Amino acid sequence: MKAVVCGAAGGIGQPLSLLLKASPLIDELSLFDVVNTPGVTADLSHISSIAKVTGYLKEDDGLKKALSGADVVVIPAGVPRTLSTPFRSSIPFVERRLGKPGMTRDDLFNINAGIVRDLITAVAETCPKAFILVISNPVNSTVPIAAEVMKKAGVFDPKRLFGVTTLDVVRAETFVQDITGEKDPSKTVIPVIGGHSGETIVPLFSQAKPAVKIPADKLGPLVKRVQFGGDEVVQAKGGAGSATLSMAYAGYRFTESVIKAAKGEKGIVEPSYVYLPGVSGGDAIAKEMGVDFFSVPIELGPSGAESAQNVLSSVSSEEKQLLEACKTGLKGSIDKGVEFVANSTGAK
């Protein structure tokens, strides 16, 4: 099993690569970034675990070499979020010099969108059958960008493209612990659906397993904390950083789930932001929500997203209201990603 991390020298990429190096499921770990990859590679190569580590820079077709033979490609590459550039749970790297104060939200979108476009173009050419896990923000737009690039190349398999929304799930599990008192928060399963930014994130506490009783006066603040957890971290870091460590953990957790399922383990279900019409059971959800990209619990298998679980019929009245706000935000983000590729001049 070969895993590739694109953006491996960044704030998310380094701890994510560390966690993947420690995983017994990975035989080969390939790291790519535009700077500092040799140092990260050398450091990780001293760890006594199974995975053999190789690292590549952009020069000498480094990206294609990194991607060659990949089974899983994880993409945390991008520019950072700051207090003046409000992306959530950001991706601080590929070109740090670009993530400077004074940049607008549109500036950051265009940079990250271009980075994802170029990386996915290389994936389409080099390892089109790999599972693609997109962390780069804004995920609500970058996953549609990835899909459009793969479509243009004629190699799009919706079952193998995932937007990693696991951090929202991790936050929901963790934050509800203050109410439930559960010693191990990961034992509480909470579906989080919708998108991966602000009000597009819809935690379904009504469907928690085991069931949780949340006082009415605490539900609203709990939902908001899950939706805007990235702000909490950015503010705590004084605007100089974002949710890199927790995002790395979430990315690792989802990557391991995909690999376990690919190896034949049954019954693995993880929420993920996918192209619903291309996944079994997803078309009905897409029609009900009015969007093609949406995060729902996905049953994973050897071919990727085996089926989408429709949890919409069981949402509470409060959650229905959250879904209305979610739809509005998602439509614009999806359209923006699709239009970016349509108007794009191609990889640079």
PyMOL commands that set and color helices and strands:
alter all, ss='L'
color gray80, all
select helices_A, chain A and resi 13-22+37-45+62-67+96-98+105-126+139-153+158-160+166-175+177-180+185-187+198-200+205-207+216-227+229-236+245-262+276-278+282-289+312-314+317-342
alter helices_A, ss='H'
color red, helices_A
select strands_A, chain A and resi 2-6+28-32+52-56+72-75+131-134+161-163+192-194+201-203+269-275+293-301+304-308
alter strands_A, ss='S'
color yellow, strands_A
deselect
rebuild
show_as cartoon
